[in-house]
Amino acid sequence: HDWQSLSAPTSRATGDSTTIRSDANANGNRDAVYLPLFHGKPLENTPARVICFYLPQFHPIPENDAWWGEGFTEWTNVRPAQAQFCGHYQPHVPDELGYYSLLDTSVQRRQIELAKLYGIKGFCFYFYWFSGKRLLEAPVENYLNKPDLDLPFCLCWANENWSRRWDGLDSEILIGQQHSPEDDLAFIQHVAQYMRDPRYIRVQGKPLLLVYRPSLLPSAKATAKRWRTWCEHNGIGPILLAYTQSFEVVHPAKYGFDAAVEFPPNNSAAPIITDSVDPLRDDFKCTVYDGRVVTERSRHYKQAAYTLFRGVCPSWDNTPRRKNAATVFLNSAPALYQEWLDNAIRDTEKHQPNSDQRLIFVNAWNEWAEGAYLEPDERYGYGYLQATRNALQRCADPAISSLLLVTHDCHPHGAQFLLLELARQLSKCRVQISILALAGGKLLNNFSRVAPTLNAEDADTERVHEFLAAQREKGTVSAITSTVVSGAIVPTLKQHGYRVLGLIHELPGIIHAMGQEDNARSMAKLADSLVFPAEMEFEQFCTIAPVDRKKVLIRPQGLLRKNPYKS
């Protein structure tokens, strides 16, 4: 799946993550940082399902022996690769996994352990079918036959011809496709055994089947119809068909498909910067692109008028295959990949309200001959895997990525101004804020300009419950309440499963004068944490509603305005 269609149409870390430094200056970064293996629990709660394309060509087959020489695998090209210009990172040398063979299922078992550790939710195996003849089938068959290889998976039919140029084009074809209605049925009958497996990736209950280039089918719509009919009549049920945007960017309905998958760096139209490198050989014919552009563009994604699953790529350099005529993306680094993935996650969350449809594809898990892999190498160590976890970790604890703020009203007083400024600052930090105002006031429009705001005073109880449920559906699990008065809503927040942090500003005299004793007791009993501005205030609050000291924080609330009494 070599580079195609360059001119076709159109870091942060949180929680237990490790900071990735942005040190990109070339594919051979002078300051590349080797990151060791992360020691911790697998990342299970993620905001989207990250699925990695997976190449099975890491074991010999008779056909490759005949075409390329005995014992050929991807490593045959990867090992002897040479730098083509000053600062060029080649060869790429694997770290922990070594020059593995995928005939060894212990390798796949370790790949699964690493994928789970860093939050990856599935592999998408390239599947090679030529009119009933299978190539490189052993790894995926072994996977199917060993249920303890328990990472979800799906298939992508790589339906190109195999040619000597590695690009699927018709130059010296090694083995070609022979499409026909009969072959369509034979194909779907064969892959049905995979789709029936409980590990197979589904979207809204539908098995996900990808096709690399549906444009090569004589009639993709007719093929899709045959597949759907067969699946409906043979116990599979509805299927979800998607294609990779490797050569073109069109509506999937053109092929009778349901969705498209971005396939960077294809179709990225990145700027050429070949003149900026110093070649190391006289026959230098490489094309060099600036890899920073794809990350920059991901900050402002364009939206498609159809279901589109975002795709990211850690880096790209096919020197092992193309040698002095390679395509190279410079300025690739784990930090830039992390930001790109983070942006893809945010965009997916925003435009895919159903969490089951939040899929993001990585090109790839192990495309070593194209420099597109997450597996550890000797230069970055586990850097790209850690970058993946970092981007996902932002939402592993959803409190980091999204937050509900509750203000007891919107009148222009101290606690309200504090919460409003808190909303502004958190929004600047890219935390997704929603606001529940228990009553209105002059600041209501100010809150509304910062984040989606519901004024409970103008809504009935059902609408408040709908609002809270909608935020939970989006992944928000934490809420901050502004005052003791807000204790009135805390039982409802707990009913919806929120973790509640309460900000307590009031002294006992105010609590008694306003008749807020019950709300104080509600806060003391139900809130997960309470923040007091001073030790004395905490002690006084306990005379009304005793609080477990373990859930108390003492933090000065600060000032938003200049103190007129201080010179």
Secondary structure, 3 states (H helix, E strand, C coil): CCCCCCCCCCCCCCCCCCCCCCCCCCCCCCCCCCECCCCCCCCCCCCCEEEEEECCCCCCCHHHHHHHCCCCCHHHHHCCCCCCECCCCCCCCECCCCCCCCCCHHHHHHHHHHHHHCCCCEEEEEEEEECCEEECCHHHHHHHHCCCCCCCEEEEECCCCEECCCCCCCCCEEECCCCCHHHHHHHHHHHHHHHCCCCECEECCEEEEEECCHHHCCCHHHHHHHHHHHHHHCCCCCCEEEEEECCCCCCHHHHCCCEEEECCCCCCCCCECHHHCCECCCCCCCEEEECHHHHHHHHHCCCCCCEEEEEECCCCECHHHHHHHCEEEECCCHHHHHHHHHHHHHHHHHHCCCHHHCEEEECCCEEHHHCEECCCECCCECHHHHHHHHHHHHHHCHHHCEEEEEECCCCCCHHHHHHHHHHHHHHHCCCEEEEEECCCCCCHHHHHHHCCEEEHHHCCHHHHHHHHHHHHHCCCCEEEECCHHHHHHHHHHHHCCCEEEEECCCCHHHHHHCCCHHHHHHHHHHCCEEEECCHHHHHHHCCCCCCCHHHEEECCCCCCCCCCCCC
